[in-house]
Amino acid sequence: MNFKTILRKLLYYLPNILLMLFAFILTLARFPKELEVLAQDALYQNPSAIPANIKIIAIDEATLAKLGPYSQWDRSYFAELIELLNQDSSSKPLVIGMDIIFSGENGSDGEKQLVDAVENSADVILASKLETESKAVKTDSINRYELISYVKGEVTAFDALREAGEQGFTNIILDDDGYVRRFYTYIDDGEKVYKSFAVKVAEKITGEDYTKILPETAEIQYTSKPDEFTTVSMADVLDKTIPASYFANSIVLIGAHEEGMLDSYKVPVDRANQMYGVECQANAINAILDNKLIASLPLLAEAVIAATITAVFSLAARKCRLRTVTAVLAGILIVYPLFSQILFSVSKLRLSVLFVPIGVIVAFLVFLQIRYIDLQKKRADDMQKMLFSMADSMAEAIEGRTPYNASHTKNVAKRCIEMLEHINKLHKEKKTKLRFTDKDKKQLYLAAMLHDIGKMDVPLEVMDKPTKLGANEERLRSRLDMIALRLENDALKGTISKEKADEKKNEISLFLSKLGLFNCGKPLGDEDKAFIDKMCSAVYISPDGEELPYITKEEADDLHIRAGTLSDEERSIMQSHVVYTDKILEHMQFGKDFSDVRAIAANHHELLNAKGYPNGIGADSLDTLTRILTIMDIYDSLIADDRPYKKAKPVKVAFDILDEEASAGKIDKELLEIAKDIWLE
């Protein structure tokens, strides 16, 4: 085999080699890291059956309402709680974990009672907090570093209580995105081994020394979402509404369960709600006891797997028919995550989620492009078919993002072609001078199919926003309901007159009853605006001086939207889709036969009077194809019945609106009359 043959073969397989290296480097770099983390959360963080033997006694709003502000509590409350739980040795809990740090000492009888209660109970685990610092330590041959923690100090229970019972630290590990996925099991700083709260509780149950079998930090598979563990109010236990026997042979955890106590965290199993610290500890404990600690392959091994699968697939993509390659790709995209999930469920061994799919998808796209170029050289017609199928795929991807935009792209493209065909029919009848070629039809169809591709970069919370408040509505309703309850409680305590409390509660009730009207996007009257302004400035002041605004600034800004459901900023984001369309299409090679597609698609929101967006160009810069696309885009939006923020307009009403736009010099009046010939009749 001579040098030229070797070089030719090397060049032939160069894309395969580059794709294999791409997958290898992509995995080592863990790029895109944020998406990989999200994908792993979705695939591996699937809560299972909630264990009945883990129960939480919550310091919740009801407890605070009954016992007063937490900062003023006598520690005898906790002593009474421990004594109640342990009063009957035949039905006592397996262990009591107190996710509370009793730092500071005042010598009160309540403190002594708490010390005695802990001393007399062999099953109490107390909480502490470690003050740590970290330094990077090289961990393997590919220069991967890990942060190793060293203990500077420890915030513990006061001396007498610390000596009376065992304790474990409750430090939470936050990932780069602010979510809690990993927990300390212990920290060995070379001088002392500090065990975590979760490990101490688990050791009470099993008698194991987990420092010998677990790493210092472990990622867990969550058992529950927020508020799913069995949770009772501490007030109900103290007043014996819930008997102590209810906790027999259970792991009992006591901790904060109220927003004001600032002990809640973002967790990967529920991105809408935070989880209280005591629930996080419950998940960590159950993960240790139920073998739900997640293991990972070495990064180098994952990179080899991704590179190997990508290399094999890229060879198949080079040799096999496109239909076969597509089926193999679909198989990999289905089987790989399924296999990963099965492997995880059996062994808790986690594989990366995205790097293999990205590798094969990129390989698929690369060789699709190579085949496309080859076919382009052979047959221009096949090139056009490929281009149109790509446009169809992109349109499908755009419309697949949201149910509120379904079929818009295809409807607009279809109506544009119907317009051109009708105009050509009128031309044959000598009724218009306009006439369009097959090239014009293909260009307009392509532009119509791609005109909204920039919406791929528009956040769904903006595209799908059905009301002014959007996802914030439920949060606002919950806050106002909570304030109403607090007002009622304040009236019962006498910190506010019943008349004043009733007045404020009635205002809240009236506001909530009218919130649907305020939130729907229709213009509001002066009286409603004044009422909204009043509520936006209202602040609940608790007996201890805490201020809680009825409505946040973000919510107030949304409620003050004059018309529609989008704020000025959100409207700007929505309008930016045409900028993204232009940027995306800038990188697409349309060839000379489709050289106008980009401009037609990017300018479909420009108006003849130069008051459109994004560039404010006028009639001189807008050709007939662009003007047709603009009219069809507006028309389909008006009659669409799948938009969350408005009802569909009847065809007659839609054309009345378009007539007003034409009279204002925004759209082409002659083309509008032709459109009316087709659809108004």
Helices and strands as residue ranges (DSSP letters): H 3-29, H 33-44, E 54-59, H 61-67, G 70-72, H 76-85, E 95-98, H 109-119, E 124-138, E 145-155, H 159-164, E 166-169, E 182-184, E 186-188, E 193-195, H 197-206, G 210-212, E 217-220, E 230-233, H 234-238, G 244-247, E 251-256, G 259-261, E 264-267, E 270-276, H 277-289, E 293-296, H 299-319, H 322-347, E 349-350, H 355-378, H 380-400, G 403-405, H 408-428, H 438-450, G 453-457, H 460-463, H 472-493, H 498-519, H 526-537, E 539-541, E 547-549, H 553-559, H 568-575, H 577-586, G 592-594, H 597-602, G 619-621, H 624-639, H 651-663, H 669-679
